[in-house]
Amino acid sequence: MSAEPIILAQDLTKHYRVALKEESLLATLRHFLFRQYRTVKAVEGVNFQIARGEVVGFLGPNGAGKTTTLKMLTGLIHPTRGKAVVAGHIPWRREKAFLKKITLVMGNKQQLIWDLPALDTFRLNAAIYDIPEGEFRKRVSELSEMLSLTNKLHQPVRKLSLGERMKAELLAALLHRPEVLFLDEPTLGLDVNAQVAVREFIREYNRRYGATVLLTSHYMADIAALAERVLVIHQGRLLYDGPLAGLLERFAPYREVGLTLAYPLPREAFLAFGEVRDLEGLKARLLVPRERLTERVAEILKRLPVEDLEVRDPPLEEVIARVYKIAPSGPTQSPALEEA
Ligand SMILES: Nc1ncnc2c1ncn2[C@@H]1O[C@H](COP(=O)(O)OP(=O)(O)OP(=O)(O)O)[C@@H](O)[C@H]1O
């Protein structure tokens, strides 16, 4: 990466120390006297760099360490070890200049005040971030137009739909026009239409303002639509950093062949051509090694009663699940028992 990265993580590590508790009275007493702990290795020596203007997807199963990483990069928590630089700042110093350059949106947390119109929270944020009145009006009008939210700003937040609320959350989080967006599950729980709207907004915001985006989402459609590059984290360790297409090639060294047959056949009839993924009536789905694809497709067409044949990449969800399954499983929790 030639230009100075806007996000740098070097050996970034976070271990949480969690007190061990037992139920019995004796155990509770013992707990007060000799408190015992275990260490949860939430993030373990993570390294990456992100260039200005990039949109990067951050993938990992539940508990992989995504939120903990985002919390360190936004300075909400200190790392146990390692270094981070975001927009020229050490995040955990939480300098005002730093806070003006970044934002963190968590799909499961809300900053809007429930009983007041969203506009009131926006005003509060404008005061916190020293945004002058004229600029405030301009930004609210521009962002609410991009989000199709213009006529919802005066309604109490509690009366907004989930999708409208998320859009208003994004507006509140972007009013100070941050350069770096950390988005943790921004489409969580939204219906498909709202997901698409939020996704399109993020893309447009990135394009219009050149903002850098690090985004986690369990919806692969978000990642596929927005991020050319993905970071995959599993049990606190970075497993992959590269293009989404490369992830498919590396972890799915096969392609999927969908068949429609003229008449049904037993499972055994397909075994010579690939692994049978699904077989129902006239439809079959086979997994075929990438390097044998042409030869196998030719054989299938010659030997089976094929009405229709389609070759595609396996679903991204399946590939990701495979990555997690074949990943070397480093210990996330060590029984490092200490006495207080
Ligand atoms: N404050 C905390 N104290 C102790 N353990 C924690 C704390 N926060 C997170 N953890 C643990 O650290 C690990 C990583 O959690 P984290 O929330 O970073 O994962 P995640 O990838 O964001 O997961 P999800 O997709 O479920 O949100 C988990 O084992 C979690 O239980």
The ligand as an SDF file (V2000), in Angstrom:
LIG
                    3D

 31 33  0  0  0  0  0  0  0  0999 V2000
  -16.4550   -6.9850   28.0920 N   0  0  0  0  0  0  0  0  0  0  0  0
  -16.1520   -8.2510   27.9180 C   0  0  0  0  0  0  0  0  0  0  0  0
  -15.7280   -9.0210   28.9340 N   0  0  0  0  0  0  0  0  0  0  0  0
  -15.3880  -10.3100   28.7490 C   0  0  0  0  0  0  0  0  0  0  0  0
  -15.4580  -10.9580   27.5750 N   0  0  0  0  0  0  0  0  0  0  0  0
  -15.8810  -10.2490   26.5100 C   0  0  0  0  0  0  0  0  0  0  0  0
  -16.2710   -8.8660   26.6230 C   0  0  0  0  0  0  0  0  0  0  0  0
  -16.6480   -8.4370   25.3850 N   0  0  0  0  0  0  0  0  0  0  0  0
  -16.5200   -9.4860   24.5430 C   0  0  0  0  0  0  0  0  0  0  0  0
  -16.0690  -10.5650   25.2050 N   0  0  0  0  0  0  0  0  0  0  0  0
  -15.7560  -11.8950   24.6330 C   0  0  0  0  0  0  0  0  0  0  0  0
  -14.7630  -11.7030   23.6430 O   0  0  0  0  0  0  0  0  0  0  0  0
  -15.0040  -12.5380   22.5040 C   0  0  0  0  0  0  0  0  0  0  0  0
  -15.1470  -11.6760   21.2690 C   0  0  0  0  0  0  0  0  0  0  0  0
  -16.3510  -10.9020   21.3580 O   0  0  0  0  0  0  0  0  0  0  0  0
  -16.7920   -9.8230   20.2660 P   0  0  0  0  0  0  0  0  0  0  0  0
  -18.0180   -9.1450   20.7890 O   0  0  0  0  0  0  0  0  0  0  0  0
  -15.6290   -8.9880   19.9130 O   0  0  0  0  0  0  0  0  0  0  0  0
  -17.1490  -10.7690   19.0410 O   0  0  0  0  0  0  0  0  0  0  0  0
  -17.9170  -10.4420   17.6630 P   0  0  0  0  0  0  0  0  0  0  0  0
  -17.0740  -11.0200   16.5760 O   0  0  0  0  0  0  0  0  0  0  0  0
  -18.2510   -9.0080   17.5790 O   0  0  0  0  0  0  0  0  0  0  0  0
  -19.2230  -11.3220   17.8310 O   0  0  0  0  0  0  0  0  0  0  0  0
  -20.7600  -11.0530   17.3410 P   0  0  0  0  0  0  0  0  0  0  0  0
  -20.7650  -11.2620   15.8630 O   0  0  0  0  0  0  0  0  0  0  0  0
  -21.5020  -12.1100   18.0780 O   0  0  0  0  0  0  0  0  0  0  0  0
  -21.1210   -9.6550   17.7620 O   0  0  0  0  0  0  0  0  0  0  0  0
  -16.2440  -13.3390   22.8490 C   0  0  0  0  0  0  0  0  0  0  0  0
  -15.8010  -14.5750   23.3830 O   0  0  0  0  0  0  0  0  0  0  0  0
  -16.9510  -12.5160   23.9130 C   0  0  0  0  0  0  0  0  0  0  0  0
  -17.7110  -13.3200   24.7700 O   0  0  0  0  0  0  0  0  0  0  0  0
  1  2  1  0
  2  3  1  0
  2  7  2  0
  3  4  2  0
  4  5  1  0
  5  6  2  0
  6  7  1  0
  6 10  1  0
  7  8  1  0
  8  9  2  0
  9 10  1  0
 10 11  1  0
 11 12  1  0
 11 30  1  0
 12 13  1  0
 13 14  1  0
 13 28  1  0
 14 15  1  0
 15 16  1  0
 16 17  2  0
 16 18  1  0
 16 19  1  0
 19 20  1  0
 20 21  2  0
 20 22  1  0
 20 23  1  0
 23 24  1  0
 24 25  2  0
 24 26  1  0
 24 27  1  0
 28 29  1  0
 28 30  1  0
 30 31  1  0
M  END
$$$$
